[in-house]
Amino acid sequence: MRFWEEVWGKGNLETIDQLASPDHMHYGPGNLDGKPRGTEGTKAVVREWRTALPDLQVTVERALAEGDEVVCRLRWSGHQHGPLRGAQPSGREVKMWEIQMCRLVDGKIVEFWSAFDRLSILQQLGIENPTA
């Protein structure tokens, strides 16, 4: 919960160093086999999204933990005031949900597994043919 509230909700990038392993992996759209992202890579992704959506709100709707894994259902919303994934600022509101699973070792996140509807985000931004 702290990761989502402080890092994504408030933009506190130092929290990434505290909660994630320096060599953590990311799995999700575009990274089906996993990709080493590390703390600096995660900071870059957070900066990109928070710059594009400066009023970004992330709500943890539900969290479940079992063993060394935590699964969260997240709801995201914000208005696009900066470029995002090739889309120029539009002022449009973007809403999405995400299912995120994290695996921890010695209290630090070593894997992020995410599922969200990237196509819906692009359509909300007015990108009519995001595959072109």
C-alpha positions as CSV (number, residue, x, y, z in Angstrom):
1,M,0.0,0.0,0.0
2,R,2.8,2.4,0.9
3,F,4.4,1.9,-2.5
4,W,1.2,3.0,-4.4
5,E,0.3,5.8,-2.0
6,E,3.7,7.4,-1.7
7,V,5.4,6.7,-5.0
8,W,2.5,6.9,-7.5
9,G,0.0,9.0,-5.4
10,K,2.5,11.6,-4.1
11,G,5.5,11.2,-6.4
12,N,7.9,10.4,-3.6
13,L,10.6,8.6,-5.6
14,E,12.9,8.0,-2.6
15,T,10.4,5.5,-1.4
16,I,11.3,3.3,-4.4
17,D,14.8,2.8,-3.0
18,Q,13.3,1.8,0.4
19,L,10.7,-0.6,-0.9
20,A,12.1,-2.2,-4.1
21,S,15.2,-4.2,-4.8
22,P,17.7,-2.4,-6.9
23,D,17.5,-5.1,-9.6
24,H,13.8,-5.9,-9.5
25,M,12.0,-7.3,-12.5
26,H,8.8,-6.0,-14.2
27,Y,6.2,-8.2,-16.1
28,G,3.3,-6.7,-17.9
29,P,2.1,-5.4,-21.2
30,G,5.2,-5.3,-23.5
31,N,7.2,-7.3,-20.9
32,L,5.6,-10.7,-21.0
33,D,8.9,-12.5,-20.3
34,G,10.0,-10.0,-17.7
35,K,12.4,-7.1,-17.9
36,P,15.0,-5.9,-15.4
37,R,13.8,-2.4,-14.5
38,G,15.7,-1.6,-11.4
39,T,15.0,1.4,-9.2
40,E,16.2,4.0,-11.7
41,G,14.0,2.5,-14.4
42,T,11.0,2.6,-12.1
43,K,11.7,6.2,-11.1
44,A,11.8,7.1,-14.9
45,V,8.4,5.5,-15.4
46,V,6.8,7.2,-12.4
47,R,8.3,10.6,-13.6
48,E,6.8,10.1,-17.0
49,W,3.3,9.3,-15.8
50,R,3.3,12.0,-13.0
51,T,4.6,14.6,-15.5
52,A,1.9,13.7,-18.0
53,L,-0.8,13.4,-15.3
54,P,0.2,15.8,-12.5
55,D,-3.1,15.4,-10.6
56,L,-2.7,11.6,-10.7
57,Q,-4.7,9.8,-8.0
58,V,-4.1,6.1,-7.3
59,T,-6.5,4.3,-5.0
60,V,-5.8,0.9,-3.6
61,E,-9.3,-0.7,-3.7
62,R,-8.3,-4.1,-2.4
63,A,-5.1,-5.8,-1.3
64,L,-4.5,-9.4,-0.5
65,A,-1.3,-11.0,0.8
66,E,-0.2,-14.6,1.0
67,G,3.3,-15.7,1.7
68,D,5.8,-13.5,-0.1
69,E,3.2,-12.1,-2.6
70,V,0.8,-9.1,-2.4
71,V,-1.9,-8.5,-5.0
72,C,-3.6,-5.1,-5.3
73,R,-6.5,-3.8,-7.3
74,L,-5.8,-0.2,-8.1
75,R,-7.9,2.6,-9.7
76,W,-6.0,5.4,-11.4
77,S,-7.3,8.8,-12.7
78,G,-5.8,12.1,-13.8
79,H,-5.9,14.7,-16.4
80,Q,-3.2,14.7,-19.2
81,H,-1.3,18.0,-19.1
82,G,2.0,16.6,-20.4
83,P,3.1,14.2,-23.2
84,L,2.4,10.6,-22.6
85,R,3.5,7.7,-24.8
86,G,3.5,9.8,-27.9
87,A,0.2,11.6,-27.1
88,Q,0.5,15.4,-26.8
89,P,-1.2,17.1,-23.8
90,S,-4.9,17.1,-24.2
91,G,-6.4,18.0,-20.8
92,R,-8.5,14.9,-21.1
93,E,-9.3,12.8,-18.1
94,V,-7.7,9.3,-18.1
95,K,-9.2,6.6,-15.9
96,M,-8.0,3.0,-15.6
97,W,-7.8,0.0,-13.3
98,E,-4.8,-2.2,-12.7
99,I,-4.2,-5.5,-11.1
100,Q,-0.6,-5.5,-9.6
101,M,1.1,-8.4,-7.9
102,C,4.4,-8.0,-6.1
103,R,6.8,-10.6,-4.8
104,L,9.0,-9.7,-1.9
105,V,12.3,-11.0,-0.6
106,D,13.7,-9.8,2.7
107,G,11.1,-7.0,2.8
108,K,11.8,-5.6,-0.7
109,I,9.9,-6.0,-3.9
110,V,11.8,-8.2,-6.4
111,E,9.1,-8.6,-9.0
112,F,6.2,-6.5,-10.2
113,W,3.4,-8.2,-12.3
114,S,0.9,-5.8,-13.8
115,A,-2.2,-6.1,-15.9
116,F,-4.0,-3.0,-17.2
117,D,-5.9,-1.9,-20.4
118,R,-3.3,0.1,-22.3
119,L,-5.6,0.3,-25.4
120,S,-8.3,2.0,-23.3
121,I,-5.8,4.6,-22.0
122,L,-4.7,5.5,-25.6
123,Q,-8.3,5.7,-26.7
124,Q,-9.1,8.1,-23.8
125,L,-6.3,10.3,-25.0
126,G,-7.8,10.5,-28.4
127,I,-5.4,8.3,-30.2
128,E,-7.8,6.8,-32.8
129,N,-5.5,4.1,-34.2
130,P,-2.8,3.4,-31.5
131,T,-1.4,0.4,-33.5
132,A,-0.6,2.5,-36.5
